[in-house]
Amino acid sequence: MSEKNKMGLFERFSNAATRFTGSSPAFITAVAIVVIWAVSGPIFNYSQTWQLVINTGTTIITFLMVFLIQKAQNKDGKAIQLKLNELIAAHEKASNRMVDIEDLTEEELDQLHQFYVTLSSLAKKENNIHRSHSIDTAKKRHKQKLQHLNEINPNEGTNA
């Protein structure tokens, strides 16, 4: 089964429409329609019907384009996320917890952002741009710190 046969009718139509509407011929066509409409104004005495034609046409096209653009953005966004997930999964020092974080809540994303702000400030203090920090490394270091505190003073290490 070919790649085109796997796609549904709407998928094929939306891909073709997206390619066409983003092209130079589509823009030239739109400009030509507006120019023809404007030039025809005197012929129709700038009537309400003449105005209604362009208003209705542009409203319908805009309404449909909103959905077409959203579909294209959703597809592109998903493809980009999958590519980023592959890069994360392939890199041994990257934290696999970052895969699929787009499904987190806004509050959870804010927490992760704050964590990376902290890691960034740690990296700046070290003056070594090649030093790697990750969530897993930070947790490992935190556990090591707690173990060290427990070894020094077993009663105080539990609050850190």
N, CA, C and O of each residue as an XYZ file, in Angstrom:
640
protein
N       0.853     -1.184      0.000
C       0.000      0.000      0.000
C       0.894      1.241      0.000
O       1.792      1.374      0.832
N       0.639      2.128     -0.930
C       1.472      3.324     -1.035
C       1.150      4.305      0.086
O       0.137      4.189      0.776
N       2.043      5.270      0.241
C       1.899      6.287      1.294
C       0.615      7.092      1.111
O      -0.051      7.432      2.088
N       0.263      7.402     -0.157
C      -0.947      8.195     -0.416
C      -2.205      7.408     -0.077
O      -3.190      7.989      0.379
N      -2.190      6.094     -0.293
C      -3.362      5.276      0.009
C      -3.619      5.185      1.507
O      -4.758      4.981      1.925
N      -2.585      5.332      2.314
C      -2.737      5.270      3.770
C      -3.439      6.516      4.305
O      -4.110      6.463      5.336
N      -3.282      7.643      3.597
C      -3.897      8.893      4.036
C      -5.368      8.915      3.645
O      -5.751      8.441      2.576
N      -6.178      9.471      4.527
C      -7.586      9.626      4.224
C      -7.813     10.751      3.235
O      -6.895     11.507      2.914
N      -9.033     10.855      2.759
C      -9.382     11.888      1.781
C      -9.143     13.286      2.348
O      -8.579     14.141      1.665
N      -9.568     13.527      3.596
C      -9.377     14.849      4.198
C      -7.904     15.167      4.366
O      -7.480     16.302      4.148
N      -7.115     14.161      4.757
C      -5.670     14.367      4.938
C      -5.023     14.771      3.617
O      -4.226     15.708      3.577
N      -5.360     14.076      2.546
C      -4.797     14.415      1.231
C      -5.254     15.797      0.784
O      -4.461     16.587      0.272
N      -6.550     16.087      0.982
C      -7.076     17.395      0.590
C      -6.402     18.514      1.387
O      -5.983     19.520      0.814
N      -6.299     18.341      2.697
C      -5.725     19.405      3.523
C      -4.246     19.622      3.209
O      -3.773     20.758      3.223
N      -3.512     18.543      2.925
C      -2.102     18.701      2.541
C      -1.984     19.481      1.231
O      -1.157     20.384      1.110
N      -2.822     19.124      0.247
C      -2.780     19.821     -1.045
C      -3.219     21.275     -0.888
O      -2.605     22.173     -1.462
N      -4.281     21.512     -0.110
C      -4.781     22.877      0.091
C      -3.751     23.724      0.831
O      -3.573     24.902      0.520
N      -3.079     23.130      1.802
C      -2.050     23.859      2.550
C      -0.887     24.231      1.640
O      -0.382     25.353      1.691
N      -0.466     23.285      0.810
C       0.621     23.583     -0.138
C       0.197     24.691     -1.100
O       0.967     25.615     -1.363
N      -1.036     24.599     -1.630
C      -1.485     25.600     -2.604
C      -1.656     26.971     -1.961
O      -1.174     27.968     -2.500
N      -2.333     27.036     -0.821
C      -2.633     28.346     -0.232
C      -1.382     29.068      0.245
O      -1.399     30.286      0.420
N      -0.315     28.341      0.454
C       0.950     28.972      0.843
C       1.841     29.290     -0.337
O       2.999     29.666     -0.155
N       1.322     29.145     -1.539
C       2.147     29.331     -2.738
C       1.986     30.732     -3.337
O       1.047     31.458     -3.009
N       2.902     31.087     -4.202
C       2.828     32.367     -4.918
C       1.597     32.447     -5.825
O       0.937     33.486     -5.847
N       1.261     31.386     -6.576
C       0.051     31.474     -7.413
C      -1.216     31.746     -6.591
O      -2.108     32.455     -7.057
N      -1.303     31.200     -5.394
C      -2.479     31.446     -4.562
C      -2.543     32.915     -4.162
O      -3.613     33.523     -4.189
N      -1.403     33.484     -3.793
C      -1.368     34.899     -3.421
C      -1.724     35.783     -4.607
O      -2.495     36.734     -4.471
N      -1.163     35.469     -5.766
C      -1.448     36.255     -6.979
C      -2.930     36.157     -7.327
O      -3.542     37.151     -7.719
N      -3.507     34.969     -7.187
C      -4.938     34.784     -7.438
C      -5.772     35.641     -6.491
O      -6.729     36.288     -6.915
N      -5.409     35.646     -5.213
C      -6.151     36.445     -4.230
C      -6.067     37.930     -4.559
O      -7.067     38.645     -4.491
N      -4.879     38.388     -4.914
C      -4.704     39.800     -5.280
C      -5.533     40.117     -6.525
O      -6.172     41.167     -6.592
N      -5.526     39.219     -7.507
C      -6.290     39.434     -8.742
C      -7.785     39.526     -8.445
O      -8.478     40.371     -9.013
N      -8.283     38.673     -7.567
C      -9.706     38.713     -7.197
C     -10.060     40.056     -6.567
O     -11.090     40.646     -6.894
N      -9.214     40.533     -5.672
C      -9.476     41.814     -5.013
C      -9.421     42.958     -6.025
O     -10.252     43.866     -5.980
N      -8.451     42.919     -6.934
C      -8.344     43.974     -7.949
C      -9.565     43.952     -8.872
O     -10.133     45.003     -9.173
N      -9.969     42.769     -9.319
C     -11.163     42.654    -10.182
C     -12.391     43.167     -9.438
O     -13.210     43.886    -10.010
N     -12.518     42.809     -8.196
C     -13.656     43.285     -7.390
C     -13.638     44.820     -7.286
O     -14.663     45.475     -7.473
N     -12.468     45.373     -6.989
C     -12.358     46.832     -6.836
C     -12.657     47.557     -8.148
O     -13.359     48.568     -8.159
N     -12.122     47.035     -9.248
C     -12.338     47.655    -10.553
C     -13.810     47.553    -10.964
O     -14.321     48.433    -11.657
N     -14.486     46.499    -10.547
C     -15.900     46.324    -10.918
C     -16.839     47.187    -10.077
O     -18.041     47.212    -10.344
N     -16.335     47.878     -9.093
C     -17.151     48.746     -8.247
C     -18.005     49.729     -9.018
O     -19.215     49.789     -8.801
N     -17.402     50.511     -9.924
C     -18.212     51.482    -10.682
C     -19.280     50.809    -11.550
O     -20.361     51.362    -11.750
N     -18.976     49.628    -12.057
C     -19.949     48.921    -12.901
C     -21.207     48.590    -12.096
O     -22.323     48.675    -12.609
N     -21.016     48.215    -10.837
C     -22.148     47.844     -9.972
C     -22.574     48.990     -9.054
O     -23.325     48.785     -8.101
N     -22.089     50.192     -9.348
C     -22.430     51.393     -8.566
C     -22.122     51.226     -7.074
O     -22.831     51.752     -6.215
N     -21.080     50.504     -6.797
C     -20.655     50.280     -5.405
C     -21.841     49.860     -4.527
O     -21.988     50.323     -3.396
N     -22.663     48.993     -5.060
C     -23.897     48.589     -4.370
C     -23.597     47.727     -3.144
O     -22.477     47.261     -2.933
N     -24.631     47.541     -2.362
C     -24.478     46.689     -1.177
C     -24.199     45.245     -1.592
O     -23.441     44.540     -0.927
N     -24.802     44.815     -2.672
C     -24.552     43.457     -3.173
C     -23.097     43.311     -3.577
O     -22.472     42.289     -3.292
N     -22.550     44.325     -4.240
C     -21.143     44.317     -4.640
C     -20.249     44.187     -3.408
O     -19.292     43.413     -3.427
N     -20.541     44.926     -2.341
C     -19.773     44.855     -1.103
C     -19.978     43.514     -0.408
O     -19.046     42.946      0.161
N     -21.210     43.018     -0.462
C     -21.533     41.757      0.187
C     -20.764     40.593     -0.432
O     -20.380     39.655      0.266
N     -20.542     40.656     -1.740
C     -19.809     39.582     -2.431
C     -18.417     39.417     -1.829
O     -18.034     38.301     -1.478
N     -17.657     40.491     -1.703
C     -16.290     40.387     -1.170
C     -16.310     40.051      0.314
O     -15.495     39.257      0.783
N     -17.238     40.652      1.055
C     -17.315     40.370      2.499
C     -17.649     38.911      2.762
O     -17.021     38.269      3.605
N     -18.630     38.387      2.048
C     -19.023     36.992      2.239
C     -17.898     36.054      1.810
O     -17.568     35.102      2.517
N     -17.326     36.328      0.666
C     -16.244     35.472      0.158
C     -15.059     35.419      1.105
O     -14.560     34.339      1.422
N     -14.608     36.576      1.557
C     -13.449     36.596      2.455
C     -13.776     35.987      3.809
O     -12.917     35.350      4.420
N     -14.987     36.168      4.284
C     -15.373     35.576      5.568
C     -15.370     34.059      5.485
O     -14.851     33.390      6.379
N     -15.940     33.515      4.429
C     -15.982     32.059      4.267
C     -14.575     31.489      4.128
O     -14.240     30.491      4.767
N     -13.758     32.116      3.303
C     -12.393     31.629      3.103
C     -11.593     31.720      4.401
O     -10.859     30.793      4.742
N     -11.727     32.812      5.115
C     -11.023     32.969      6.391
C     -11.460     31.904      7.390
O     -10.626     31.305      8.069
N     -12.753     31.670      7.479
C     -13.294     30.658      8.400
C     -12.698     29.289      8.089
O     -12.254     28.588      8.998
N     -12.684     28.902      6.818
C     -12.145     27.594      6.443
C     -10.627     27.523      6.639
O     -10.096     26.489      7.044
N      -9.942     28.618      6.353
C      -8.486     28.638      6.488
C      -8.038     28.489      7.936
O      -6.975     27.924      8.196
N      -8.818     28.980      8.869
C      -8.469     28.833     10.285
C      -8.303     27.353     10.623
O      -7.343     26.970     11.291
N      -9.235     26.526     10.163
C      -9.165     25.097     10.461
C      -8.040     24.420      9.693
O      -7.372     23.530     10.219
N      -7.831     24.838      8.460
C      -6.759     24.272      7.655
C      -5.396     24.604      8.260
O      -4.524     23.739      8.348
N      -5.217     25.842      8.670
C      -3.954     26.253      9.289
C      -3.740     25.514     10.609
O      -2.627     25.073     10.895
N      -4.792     25.376     11.411
C      -4.661     24.673     12.687
C      -4.273     23.218     12.470
O      -3.441     22.686     13.205
N      -4.858     22.572     11.478
C      -4.510     21.178     11.184
C      -3.043     21.079     10.791
O      -2.327     20.195     11.261
N      -2.597     21.987      9.928
C      -1.201     21.975      9.490
C      -0.265     22.218     10.676
O       0.770     21.563     10.792
N      -0.624     23.156     11.555
C       0.217     23.438     12.727
C       0.247     22.253     13.684
O       1.296     21.937     14.246
N      -0.891     21.595     13.874
C      -0.923     20.417     14.739
C      -0.011     19.323     14.201
O       0.738     18.700     14.954
N      -0.079     19.097     12.892
C       0.759     18.070     12.276
C       2.239     18.443     12.398
O       3.063     17.610     12.777
N       2.573     19.693     12.076
C       3.960     20.141     12.190
C       4.460     20.059     13.626
O       5.580     19.618     13.882
N       3.610     20.493     14.564
C       3.994     20.443     15.975
C       4.255     19.017     16.440
O       5.216     18.765     17.167
N       3.412     18.092     16.027
C       3.595     16.689     16.404
C       4.898     16.141     15.817
O       5.642     15.429     16.492
N       5.165     16.481     14.550
C       6.396     16.018     13.900
C       7.627     16.581     14.615
O       8.601     15.861     14.834
N       7.585     17.850     14.973
C       8.721     18.461     15.687
C       8.917     17.798     17.044
O      10.047     17.505     17.436
N       7.818     17.558     17.767
C       7.930     16.902     19.073
C       8.535     15.510     18.938
O       9.363     15.112     19.757
N       8.131     14.772     17.919
C       8.685     13.432     17.712
C      10.176     13.497     17.389
O      10.952     12.662     17.855
N      10.570     14.482     16.597
C      11.992     14.640     16.283
C      12.782     14.987     17.541
O      13.868     14.452     17.763
N      12.240     15.878     18.356
C      12.924     16.235     19.599
C      12.993     15.034     20.543
O      14.014     14.806     21.191
N      11.899     14.266     20.617
C      11.893     13.061     21.462
C      12.970     12.089     21.006
O      13.634     11.470     21.837
N      13.152     11.945     19.696
C      14.186     11.054     19.174
C      15.573     11.545     19.577
O      16.430     10.747     19.959
N      15.794     12.855     19.492
C      17.097     13.394     19.893
C      17.363     13.159     21.377
O      18.475     12.805     21.768
N      16.341     13.358     22.192
C      16.488     13.136     23.630
C      16.776     11.664     23.901
O      17.677     11.336     24.673
N      16.018     10.788     23.271
C      16.181      9.353     23.499
C      17.543      8.866     23.012
O      18.108      7.940     23.595
N      18.075      9.468     21.963
C      19.341      9.018     21.391
C      20.553      9.525     22.167
O      21.622      8.921     22.095
N      20.408     10.609     22.899
C      21.553     11.194     23.605
C      21.654     10.596     24.997
O      20.721     10.697     25.794
N      22.776      9.982     25.285
C      22.906      9.252     26.555
C      22.877     10.146     27.791
O      22.496      9.685     28.867
N      23.270     11.410     27.663
C      23.283     12.285     28.834
C      21.975     13.058     29.018
O      21.773     13.718     30.037
N      21.089     12.970     28.021
C      19.818     13.691     28.127
C      18.854     12.910     29.010
O      18.873     11.680     29.048
N      18.016     13.651     29.716
C      17.034     13.022     30.591
C      15.824     12.573     29.771
O      15.192     13.382     29.092
N      15.506     11.276     29.838
C      14.350     10.744     29.120
C      13.044     11.254     29.702
O      11.988     11.073     29.096
N      13.095     11.880     30.852
C      11.878     12.457     31.426
C      11.360     13.631     30.606
O      10.210     14.043     30.757
N      12.213     14.167     29.739
C      11.799     15.300     28.908
C      10.962     14.860     27.710
O      10.328     15.694     27.064
N      10.951     13.567     27.406
C      10.138     13.058     26.309
C       8.666     13.239     26.678
O       8.251     12.898     27.785
N       7.894     13.767     25.759
C       6.444     13.968     25.915
C       6.071     14.947     27.024
O       5.002     14.809     27.618
N       6.914     15.927     27.319
C       6.537     16.899     28.348
C       5.455     17.852     27.867
O       4.884     18.590     28.670
N       5.161     17.848     26.561
C       4.103     18.722     26.062
C       2.737     18.336     26.628
O       1.780     19.102     26.512
N       2.644     17.158     27.236
C       1.383     16.726     27.847
C       1.253     17.166     29.306
O       0.229     16.907     29.938
N       2.283     17.830     29.847
C       2.221     18.291     31.232
C       1.319     19.520     31.351
O       1.018     20.196     30.368
N       0.905     19.780     32.579
C       0.101     20.984     32.818
C       1.013     22.210     32.757
O       2.237     22.090     32.795
N       0.407     23.372     32.662
C       1.171     24.624     32.631
C       1.993     24.772     33.909
O       3.138     25.222     33.863
N       1.416     24.397     35.041
C       2.121     24.496     36.322
C       3.329     23.564     36.361
O       4.388     23.943     36.861
N       3.178     22.351     35.836
C       4.303     21.413     35.805
C       5.404     21.915     34.877
O       6.589     21.756     35.173
N       5.017     22.520     33.758
C       6.013     23.092     32.847
C       6.746     24.258     33.507
O       7.951     24.424     33.317
N       6.023     25.058     34.278
C       6.653     26.166     35.009
C       7.672     25.637     36.022
O       8.735     26.232     36.201
N       7.352     24.525     36.681
C       8.290     23.919     37.635
C       9.553     23.440     36.919
O      10.665     23.651     37.402
N       9.371     22.796     35.768
C      10.532     22.355     34.992
C      11.361     23.550     34.527
O      12.591     23.520     34.562
N      10.672     24.593     34.096
C      11.379     25.805     33.660
C      12.240     26.355     34.801
O      13.397     26.718     34.590
N      11.681     26.414     35.988
C      12.431     26.924     37.131
C      13.640     26.043     37.434
O      14.706     26.539     37.799
N      13.465     24.736     37.280
C      14.576     23.806     37.494
C      15.715     24.123     36.526
O      16.880     24.139     36.921
N      15.377     24.376     35.249
C      16.412     24.660     34.260
C      17.025     26.039     34.439
O      18.185     26.252     34.086
N      16.273     26.961     34.975
C      16.849     28.257     35.327
C      17.938     28.045     36.384
O      19.018     28.630     36.307
N      17.634     27.203     37.365
C      18.603     26.887     38.418
C      19.827     26.193     37.832
O      20.957     26.542     38.173
N      19.614     25.207     36.946
C      20.748     24.518     36.319
C      21.591     25.487     35.503
O      22.818     25.386     35.488
N      20.939     26.423     34.826
C      21.657     27.409     34.031
C      22.552     28.272     34.915
O      23.698     28.556     34.564
N      22.025     28.684     36.056
C      22.845     29.514     36.950
C      24.006     28.700     37.525
O      25.087     29.246     37.748
N      23.798     27.407     37.768
C      24.905     26.558     38.225
C      25.986     26.457     37.149
O      27.177     26.535     37.450
N      25.570     26.286     35.911
C      26.529     26.178     34.814
C      27.320     27.474     34.645
O      28.514     27.434     34.348
N      26.670     28.616     34.831
C      27.362     29.902     34.701
C      28.423     30.058     35.788
O      29.488     30.625     35.544
N      28.131     29.557     36.983
C      29.076     29.667     38.092
C      30.318     28.819     37.859
O      31.396     29.152     38.350
N      30.177     27.725     37.114
C      31.302     26.808     36.905
C      32.258     27.286     35.830
O      33.370     26.766     35.732
N      31.865     28.258     35.022
C      32.699     28.777     33.943
C      33.165     27.682     32.989
O      34.262     27.768     32.439
N      32.345     26.661     32.790
C      32.680     25.579     31.886
C      31.440     25.278     31.049
O      30.505     24.633     31.524
N      31.436     25.745     29.807
C      30.241     25.576     28.982
C      30.035     24.134     28.537
O      28.966     23.795     28.027
N      31.033     23.284     28.718
C      30.912     21.895     28.295
C      30.392     20.988     29.404
O      30.129     19.809     29.166
N      30.246     21.510     30.581
C      29.747     20.710     31.706
C      28.257     20.469     31.511
O      27.508     21.399     31.211
N      27.835     19.245     31.678
C      26.438     18.889     31.428
C      25.677     18.776     32.733
O      26.165     18.212     33.712
N      24.490     19.313     32.728
C      23.581     19.171     33.855
C      22.280     18.590     33.333
O      21.812     18.973     32.260
N      21.707     17.691     34.066
C      20.400     17.158     33.701
C      19.619     16.935     34.984
O      20.169     17.008     36.083
N      18.353     16.667     34.833
C      17.510     16.390     36.000
C      18.046     15.179     36.745
O      18.148     15.188     37.972
N      18.391     14.132     35.993
C      18.890     12.910     36.628
C      20.200     13.165     37.379
O      20.389     12.672     38.491
N      21.098     13.936     36.766
C      22.366     14.249     37.421
C      22.122     15.060     38.686
O      22.740     14.808     39.720
N      21.232     16.023     38.603
C      20.926     16.849     39.776
C      20.342     15.990     40.904
O      20.702     16.170     42.067
N      19.454     15.071     40.570
C      18.877     14.197     41.605
C      19.948     13.289     42.207
O      19.981     13.061     43.416
N      20.817     12.778     41.344
C      21.887     11.903     41.825
C      22.805     12.672     42.786
O      23.183     12.162     43.841
N      23.148     13.884     42.409
C      24.006     14.707     43.273
C      23.297     15.051     44.577
O      23.919     15.097     45.639
N      21.982     15.294     44.488
C      21.216     15.602     45.691
C      21.214     14.392     46.632
O      21.377     14.554     47.841
N      21.033     13.194     46.095
C      21.060     11.977     46.918
C      22.432     11.785     47.558
O      22.539     11.417     48.728
N      23.487     12.042     46.766
C      24.845     11.929     47.301
C      25.053     12.921     48.437
O      25.688     12.602     49.442
N      24.518     14.119     48.273
C      24.632     15.144     49.312
C      23.906     14.699     50.577
O      24.420     14.843     51.686
N      22.714     14.162     50.395
C      21.957     13.670     51.564
C      22.692     12.535     52.263
O      22.735     12.493     53.492
N      23.267     11.618     51.499
C      24.024     10.521     52.100
C      25.214     11.059     52.877
O      25.505     10.602     53.983
N      25.890     12.018     52.300
C      27.047     12.620     52.967
C      26.616     13.298     54.275
O      27.283     13.154     55.299
N      25.507     14.033     54.236
C      24.993     14.688     55.439
C      24.600     13.658     56.493
O      24.841     13.856     57.684
N      23.996     12.561     56.049
C      23.603     11.512     56.992
C      24.811     10.855     57.630
O      24.767     10.464     58.797
N      25.892     10.731     56.866
C      27.107     10.139     57.409
C      27.748     11.065     58.448
O      28.262     10.607     59.469
N      27.708     12.374     58.172
C      28.306     13.342     59.091
C      27.445     13.487     60.334
O      27.938     13.387     61.458
N      26.167     13.723     60.127
C      25.258     13.912     61.251
C      23.932     13.241     60.910
O      23.104     13.843     60.227
N      23.710     12.019     61.362
C      22.529     11.264     60.982
C      21.201     11.951     61.330
O      20.193     11.661     60.685
N      21.160     12.833     62.306
C      19.913     13.465     62.722
C      19.531     14.672     61.853
O      18.350     15.012     61.785
N      20.492     15.331     61.186
C      20.190     16.536     60.422
C      19.988     16.272     58.936
O      19.379     17.108     58.268
N      20.459     15.168     58.383
C      20.403     14.908     56.951
C      19.014     14.671     56.418
O      18.805     14.804     55.212
N      18.057     14.330     57.248
C      16.715     14.004     56.773
C      15.913     15.245     56.401
O      14.914     15.112     55.695
N      16.291     16.434     56.833
C      15.548     17.672     56.558
C      16.040     18.392     55.317
O      15.403     19.355     54.890
N      17.128     17.976     54.726
C      17.704     18.708     53.580
C      16.914     18.497     52.321
O      17.264     19.041     51.274
